[in-house]
């Protein structure tokens, strides 16, 4: 299985990733989710699993959420999630964030001027969460500005999983092929400063995500 973002215009790179080893196995039980003071708090059943059969339903599709990515150096990237327009994708992202799935993983592929990609626990571009998602491509959002957040896929329907990317520029060639589920509203300078990296040739790890917190907002 090869995960990819296809850049169709001349000069855009082909981003690929192959399925590979994960950090753990599915434990057979989904997490218990609760909310406190607007923040999602998760209580996994047993050790933190890193592969799942499916995400638990954890969001209220009528409410709005922010995802706060805290990097290892303490800097933050704040993403407004498009709950009403991509509820399946947002629910999965929130579920994985609550599970700690994204904790201590990297931006494994960073191509300045194109995208910064994360969501792979193996840091090689080969990892996933164990399941795939239904597509929500035609939700009214397009890649017409920097900071759009979308799911990577393997180039066929319903193949997105846990890997996501943030755009550096408008990339209209990606429209209709990747589910856009959020937009960076603060911290785009942090995204701009991410270390360029190609997982196929890199000798050093990418910039590390300490955690992703989810906040419910009015």
C-alpha positions as CSV (number, residue, x, y, z in Angstrom):
1,X,0.0,0.0,0.0
2,X,1.4,3.4,-1.0
3,X,0.2,6.6,0.7
4,X,0.7,9.6,-1.5
5,X,-0.2,13.2,-2.2
6,X,-0.1,13.8,-5.9
7,X,1.1,17.2,-7.2
8,X,-0.2,17.3,-10.8
9,X,1.4,20.5,-11.9
10,X,5.0,20.6,-13.3
11,X,7.5,20.7,-10.4
12,X,5.2,19.3,-7.8
13,X,6.6,16.2,-6.1
14,X,5.0,12.8,-5.8
15,X,4.7,12.0,-2.0
16,X,4.6,8.3,-1.3
17,X,4.6,6.1,1.7
18,X,4.4,2.3,2.0
19,X,2.6,0.3,4.7
20,X,5.0,-0.9,7.3
21,X,5.5,-1.8,11.0
22,X,3.5,0.1,13.6
23,X,4.2,1.0,17.2
24,X,1.8,-1.5,18.7
25,X,-1.3,-3.6,18.2
26,X,-5.0,-3.1,18.6
27,X,-6.0,-4.1,22.1
28,X,-9.6,-5.1,21.3
29,X,-11.2,-2.2,23.2
30,X,-11.8,1.4,22.3
31,X,-11.0,4.2,24.6
32,X,-13.4,5.9,27.0
33,X,-13.7,9.5,26.1
34,X,-14.9,12.4,28.3
35,X,-14.9,16.1,28.1
36,X,-13.7,18.5,30.9
37,X,-13.6,22.3,30.6
38,X,-14.0,22.1,26.8
39,X,-11.0,19.8,26.3
40,X,-11.2,16.2,25.3
41,X,-9.6,13.9,27.8
42,X,-9.1,10.2,26.9
43,X,-8.8,7.2,29.2
44,X,-7.5,4.3,27.0
45,X,-8.5,0.9,28.2
46,X,-5.1,-0.6,29.0
47,X,-1.9,0.4,27.4
48,X,-2.1,3.0,24.7
49,X,-3.1,1.2,21.5
50,X,-1.7,2.5,18.1
51,X,-3.8,0.4,15.8
52,X,-7.6,0.3,15.7
53,X,-10.4,-1.4,13.8
54,X,-12.3,1.9,13.6
55,X,-12.5,5.2,15.4
56,X,-15.0,5.6,18.2
57,X,-17.6,8.4,17.7
58,X,-16.3,11.1,19.9
59,X,-17.4,14.5,18.5
60,X,-20.6,16.3,18.4
61,X,-21.1,17.2,14.7
62,X,-23.0,20.3,15.7
63,X,-20.1,21.8,17.7
64,X,-16.8,23.4,16.7
65,X,-13.3,22.2,17.6
66,X,-9.7,23.4,17.6
67,X,-6.7,21.1,17.3
68,X,-3.6,22.5,19.1
69,X,-0.4,20.9,17.9
70,X,2.4,21.4,20.4
71,X,5.8,20.8,19.0
72,X,8.8,19.5,21.0
73,X,10.1,23.0,21.4
74,X,6.8,24.3,22.8
75,X,5.7,26.2,19.7
76,X,2.1,25.7,18.7
77,X,0.1,25.3,15.5
78,X,-3.7,25.9,15.9
79,X,-6.1,24.3,13.5
80,X,-9.8,25.0,13.1
81,X,-11.5,21.7,12.3
82,X,-14.3,21.7,9.7
83,X,-16.7,19.5,11.8
84,X,-19.8,20.2,9.8
85,X,-18.1,19.8,6.4
86,X,-15.9,16.7,7.1
87,X,-17.4,15.0,10.2
88,X,-16.0,11.6,9.5
89,X,-12.5,12.8,9.0
90,X,-12.6,15.3,11.9
91,X,-14.0,12.5,14.2
92,X,-11.1,10.2,13.3
93,X,-8.5,12.9,13.8
94,X,-10.0,13.9,17.2
95,X,-10.2,10.2,18.2
96,X,-6.5,9.6,17.4
97,X,-5.4,12.8,19.0
98,X,-7.3,11.8,22.2
99,X,-5.6,8.4,22.1
100,X,-2.1,10.0,22.0
101,X,-1.6,8.5,18.6
102,X,0.2,11.6,17.3
103,X,2.3,12.1,20.4
104,X,6.1,12.0,19.7
105,X,5.7,11.5,16.0
106,X,7.3,13.7,13.4
107,X,6.6,15.8,10.4
108,X,8.2,13.1,8.3
109,X,7.9,14.7,4.9
110,X,8.3,18.5,4.5
111,X,8.6,20.0,1.1
112,X,8.9,23.8,1.2
113,X,6.4,25.5,-1.1
114,X,4.3,22.3,-1.2
115,X,3.3,20.5,2.0
116,X,4.3,19.4,5.4
117,X,3.1,15.9,6.2
118,X,2.7,14.0,9.5
119,X,0.5,11.3,11.1
120,X,2.8,8.4,10.6
121,X,4.1,6.7,13.8
122,X,6.9,5.0,11.9
123,X,8.4,8.4,10.7
124,X,9.1,6.7,7.4
125,X,5.9,7.5,5.5
126,X,4.7,3.9,5.9
127,X,2.6,4.1,9.1
128,X,-1.1,4.2,9.7
129,X,-3.8,3.7,12.4
130,X,-5.1,0.4,11.0
131,X,-8.2,1.7,9.3
132,X,-9.3,3.9,6.4
133,X,-11.9,6.6,6.0
134,X,-14.7,7.4,3.7
135,X,-13.9,10.3,1.4
136,X,-15.3,13.8,2.0
137,X,-13.7,15.5,-0.9
138,X,-16.6,17.6,-2.2
139,X,-17.3,19.6,1.0
140,X,-16.9,23.1,-0.3
141,X,-13.2,23.6,0.6
142,X,-10.4,23.9,-1.9
143,X,-6.6,24.3,-1.8
144,X,-6.7,28.0,-2.6
145,X,-4.5,29.4,0.2
146,X,-1.7,28.3,2.5
147,X,-2.5,26.4,5.7
148,X,-5.2,24.0,4.4
149,X,-5.1,20.7,6.3
150,X,-6.1,17.5,4.5
151,X,-5.7,13.8,4.5
152,X,-3.2,11.9,2.4
153,X,-4.3,8.8,0.6
154,X,-3.0,6.1,-1.7
155,X,-4.7,7.4,-4.8
156,X,-7.9,5.4,-4.7
157,X,-11.3,6.0,-3.1
158,X,-11.7,5.6,0.7
159,X,-8.0,5.1,1.3
160,X,-7.2,8.0,3.7
161,X,-6.0,7.0,7.2
162,X,-4.0,8.8,9.8
163,X,-1.5,10.8,7.7
164,X,-2.4,14.4,7.2
165,X,-0.7,17.4,5.5
166,X,-0.6,21.2,5.7
167,X,-0.2,23.2,2.5
168,X,2.4,25.9,2.1
169,X,0.8,27.6,-0.9
170,X,-2.4,27.4,-3.0
171,X,-2.3,24.1,-4.8
172,X,-5.4,23.9,-6.9
173,X,-4.2,20.7,-8.7
174,X,-5.0,18.8,-5.4
175,X,-8.7,19.8,-5.4
176,X,-11.1,17.0,-5.5
177,X,-8.6,14.3,-4.6
178,X,-8.0,14.9,-0.8
179,X,-10.4,15.6,2.0
180,X,-9.8,19.0,3.5
181,X,-10.8,18.9,7.2
182,X,-9.2,22.0,8.7
183,X,-7.2,25.2,8.4
184,X,-4.3,26.6,10.3
185,X,-5.5,29.7,12.1
186,X,-2.5,30.4,14.3
187,X,1.2,29.3,14.0
188,X,1.7,29.2,10.3
189,X,5.1,30.6,11.0
190,X,5.8,27.3,12.9
191,X,4.8,25.3,9.8
192,X,7.0,27.5,7.6
193,X,10.0,26.8,9.9
194,X,9.7,23.0,9.8
195,X,12.9,21.2,8.8
196,X,12.7,20.1,5.1
197,X,12.8,16.3,5.0
198,X,12.3,13.4,2.5
199,X,11.8,10.2,4.5
200,X,13.3,8.2,1.7
201,X,16.7,9.9,2.0
202,X,16.8,11.7,5.4
203,X,19.5,10.8,7.9
204,X,17.9,12.7,10.7
205,X,14.5,12.5,12.3
206,X,11.9,15.2,11.4
207,X,10.6,17.8,13.8
208,X,8.7,16.2,16.6
209,X,5.0,16.7,17.7
210,X,4.8,16.6,21.5
211,X,1.0,16.3,21.5
212,X,-2.2,17.3,19.8
213,X,-4.9,18.7,22.1
214,X,-8.5,19.1,21.1
215,X,-10.6,21.9,22.4
216,X,-14.3,22.4,22.0
217,X,-15.2,26.0,21.2
218,X,-18.4,28.0,21.2
